[in-house]
Amino acid sequence: MNESTEIFDSKLNEIDHYQRFPSMLPFVGKNYGKNNSPKIMLIAESHYLPPKSTISKNPEKWYSSTQADLSDEEIAWINTRVILKGNWKPAGHMIFRELNTRMSEFMKVEEFRAMTNVAFMNGFQRPAPETGDSIKNFCKSIDYTIGAKTINEVVKIIEPDLVIFVSKLSWDKLRWKIPKSESGVRYEFVCHPGTGGRYWHSKKYEHGLKKFKSLIENEINKNALQQRI
């Protein structure tokens, strides 16, 4: 019920990074763009791997590897679609609980989670080398290049109306490496929900929860207005 649609998979599977790591395919909700609803895409930061994993510590080694080099446990930790349809109880899944809760204020959620109305992927295509730590402390130029390239390829395929980076790090490091869209895709950003009271819930910070809710509400209202015209 809360699973990803597979209607874009034939093209998504052609993306180089997903040929190497198919478990990292983006989550595209079952209701994404359904019945002419707005197509919203969320981009966060990165996955993690289990504490004893070492394969993502060296960027060159990671990007030259494939999913066949990972253990079943490691694959589970980077399986975007399985994680997004899961129960989100782990502490590291707080971002999904928070985004889903906030979008639920503007979307019908009687049968499906709000997240089934949007697409989701991480901006960085290498898992953070330290479990629970931000990849910002480990980023290399290759992470920026492959991250932006993968995002751009996904955007071309699923054609969102609005892309919201839910991470200032991803926005700062990746957004400006993505070519301007010829289809009029709009790009925005908010801080990571995990920043809590320092930024996400702060009334003084302009790019937190209040902005996120405004972006979602305005996109839904704009789409509803266009359908009435």
C-alpha positions, 0 to 999 in steps of 0.5 A: 500500500505504501510502496513505490510505483515501478512505472519509471523503473525501465528508465531509472534502471538505465542510470549508471549508479542504479545499475551498480546499486539498484537498491538505491533506486529512488522511492516514487510514491504510488500516488505521485502525479496521480489524478493530475496531483502536483509532482513533488520530489524530496532530496535528503542527504545520504544513507548509512551503512552498519557500524562495521562496514568499511566499503564506503570509507573510500569514495573511489572504492565505493563508486567502483564497486557494485551491489554484489560487493555488499552483504545482505545487511549492507544492502538493506541499509541503503534500500531506499524503497524498503526503508520508505515503506517501513515503520520508521521506528529507528532513530535515523528514520526520524526524517521520514516520520517528520516529513510525512507528519507535516505533509499529512496536514495538506494531503489525504491520508485515510488510505495511504501515507502522505509520502506516497504522494511524493518522490524521495531520494538522497542527494549523495550517492555514497553512504556516510562513512560513519554510522549516524554522522553527516556525510558533510565531514567526508565529502569529496569532489566525486561525491558532488559530481555523481550526486548531481549527475544522478539527481539530474537524470532522475529529474529528467525521468520522473519530471517533478514540478517542484524539487525540495532539498530537505538538507542545506548541505545537499542544496549547497553542494549539489544544486548548482551542479545540476543544469537548469531544467528546460521543463520549468522544474522549480528548485527550493530548499529547507534545512534537514528536519533533524536540526530540531529546535536549532533550525527546523523548528526555529521561528527566526530561521527562514528555511525550516518547518514553516517554509516546508509547509508553505512550499507544500501547501502552495504547490497543492493549491496552485495545482488545484487552481490550474485544474479549475481554469 
